[in-house]
């Protein structure tokens, strides 16, 4: 009985740990919902732009759609992670990398850090 309970505890810990894996948390389609820390007329333009943005993560691939640009697809990896914040490296076809900082809020929303405290808030799209 001790072996079984030890195995069950180990399995439970592994399953709980899997829920914290940023790569797994990113899976699915995220669509722009709002912006944070923009002001005045800049806020309206930013909000319009943000609601047209999306990220769709499937396995190790991502499709990024940004308004006024053609969607781009490529590989990605989580290059740094701490608590609910992480850096995602997007790999271009030529091997070069772009990176972006994200955080996953307790509200279930993904926040794309743009700098100077500005963020695009994304929500998980439901099929």
N, C-alpha and C positions, 0 to 999 in steps of 0.2 A: 504494500500500500504506500510506503514511503516513496518508492520510485515513481509511482503514478502521480502522487501529489507534487513531487519535485518537477516532473515533466509538465504537469498542468500549469504550475506557477511559471516555469520558463516560457511556455507557450503564451500565456497571458501577458507576460512582460514583453515578449517579442511583438505581439499584436498591438499593444499600447504604443510601443516604440515606433511601429510602422506608421501610425497616424501622424507622427511629427515629421516625417520625411518630406522636406519641401518639394522634391520632385514629384512625389505622389500627390501632395496637396495641390499642386499646380494643374494636374491633369484635368482636361475638359476645356470648354470655351469660356473665356472671360470677356465681358463687353464693358465698354466705358459707361459709367453711370453719373459721375459728378467730378468736380475738382475741389481741391482744398487749398486755402491760403492764396487765392487770387483776389484782386480787388478791382472795383470800378468797371469800366468798359472792357478791360482785359479779362475779367471774370466771365463775361458773357461769351466772348470769342473762344476762350479756353474751354468753357463748358460745351459749346457746339462742337469743337474739335474733339474733345474727349469722348463724347457720346458716339462718335464715328470710329473710334479705335477699338481693336480687339486683339486678343492673343488666344490661340488655340493650341494647347499642349497635348500631344499624343505620343506616349512613350518618350523617346529622346528627340522627337521632332516638334517644331513649333511653326505655326503660320501667324505672321504679324500683319495686321491690316491697320494702316494709318490713313486718315482722310487725305485725298488728293494724291495718293501714291498707289501703285499696284501692290497687292499683297505679296509678301515675301515668305518663303518657306526655307527652313534649314534646321540644323541640329542645335541643341542647346544642352547646357549642363549647369547645375547649381555649383558655383565655384566657391562660395562662402555661405555659411549659415550660422546664425546665433539666435536662439529663441525663435521668435516669429519673423525675424528679418533675414533676408538672404540676397545674395547677388547672383544674377543669372547671366551666364556668358552665352551669347548667340554666335554661332560659328558660321562665317560666310563661306561660300563655295571655294574661295581662294585660300581658306584656312585662317584668315584674319578673324579677330573676335571683337565684338561690341559687347558691352556689359550694361546692365541696368539693375538698380536696387529696388527691391520689393519688400513689402511686409504684409503679413496676413493678420487682419484684425480679429478681435473677439466677435465682431459682428458678422464674420464670414466674408468680408470684403477684402479684396486684394488692392493694396495701395502701391502705385508705381511712383517712386521718389524721383522728382525732376530736378531737385536742387532748390536752395533758398527756402526750404520748408514747403515748397509747392508739390502737390501730389495729384495724380489722376486716380480716382477711385473706380475700381472695376467690380462687377458682380458676376457671379457664376451664372451662365445662361442655362436654362433648363430646356431639354429637348422636347 
